[in-house]
Amino acid sequence: MDKILEKAKELKKEINDIPEVKEYLRLKELVENNEELNEIRLKMKNLSRKSQEYLELEKAYLSHPLMVNYLYVKEEMIKVLGNIKEIIDL
């Protein structure tokens, strides 16, 4: 079992070294620490999802350049991880 855990740790390290994963983690941190996005998220939490103000804030949030990049890289990372999963499932 120790050998399997060691291999899992090695795999995690290798996955974290994949460019798409590195970029995703970098952008995730930027998104989480971006004041403008945090303010928008906070305002959205206090509104009904169907309200016009919520929808406008959501549009601004999702069209923010940082979020656009983050969501694109996230999709790319998911594809890479999906490929890895397929190999593991063989």
N, C-alpha and C positions, 0 to 999 in steps of 0.2 A: 504493500500500500504506500509506503514511503516513496518508492520509486515512481509510482503514478503521480503522487502529489508533487514531486520534484519536476516531473515532465510537464505537469499542468502549469507550474510556476514558470518554467522555461517558455512554454507556449504563450503565456500571458505577456512575458517580456518581449517575445518576438512580435506578437500582435501589436503591442504598444509602440514598436519600432516601425510599423508600416506607415508610410507617408500619409495616407488618408486618415488613419487613426490619430496620428500626431497632430494633424491639422484640425481634426474634429475636436480633440481635447483642448487645443489652443483656443479655438474659436468659442468653445463652450465656456471656458473661463472668462473670455472677453465679454460674452453675452451676459453671464451671471454678474459681472462687475461693472457693466455699463449703466451709468446713472440714468440716462434718458430711457433706456429700455426698462429699468427697474421702476421708474416713475410710472411709465405706461402700464406695466403689469400691476402695480399697486392700485392704480385708478380702475383698471378692469376688474379686479377682485371685488370691488364694492358696487359693481353695476350688474344689472340683469343682462344676461347674454343676448337677449332679444332687443335691448334698447339701442336706439340710434347712436348714442354716444359710445356704447360698448363696441358696436360694429365699426365705427370710425377709428377708435383707438386700436382695435384689432388690425384694421387695414394698415394703419401707421406702423404698428409693431411688426407685422409681417413684411412690410415693404422697406423697413429700415435696412440699409446696406449690410450691416453686420449680420442681421437675421437672414437675409437672402443668402449670404455666403455660408452661414452656419447650416441652414437647411439643405443647401446643395451638397456641402461636404458630408453632412450627416447621411444623406441618401447614398453617396459614393461609399462611405464607410460601411453602411448596411450591406451593400452589394459585395464588398470584399469579405465581410464576416459571413455572409451567406455562402460564398464560395468555399471558405474554410469549413463551414458546417457541413457542406455537401461532401467534402473530402473526408471529414471525420466520420460521417454517416456511412461511408462505403464499407 
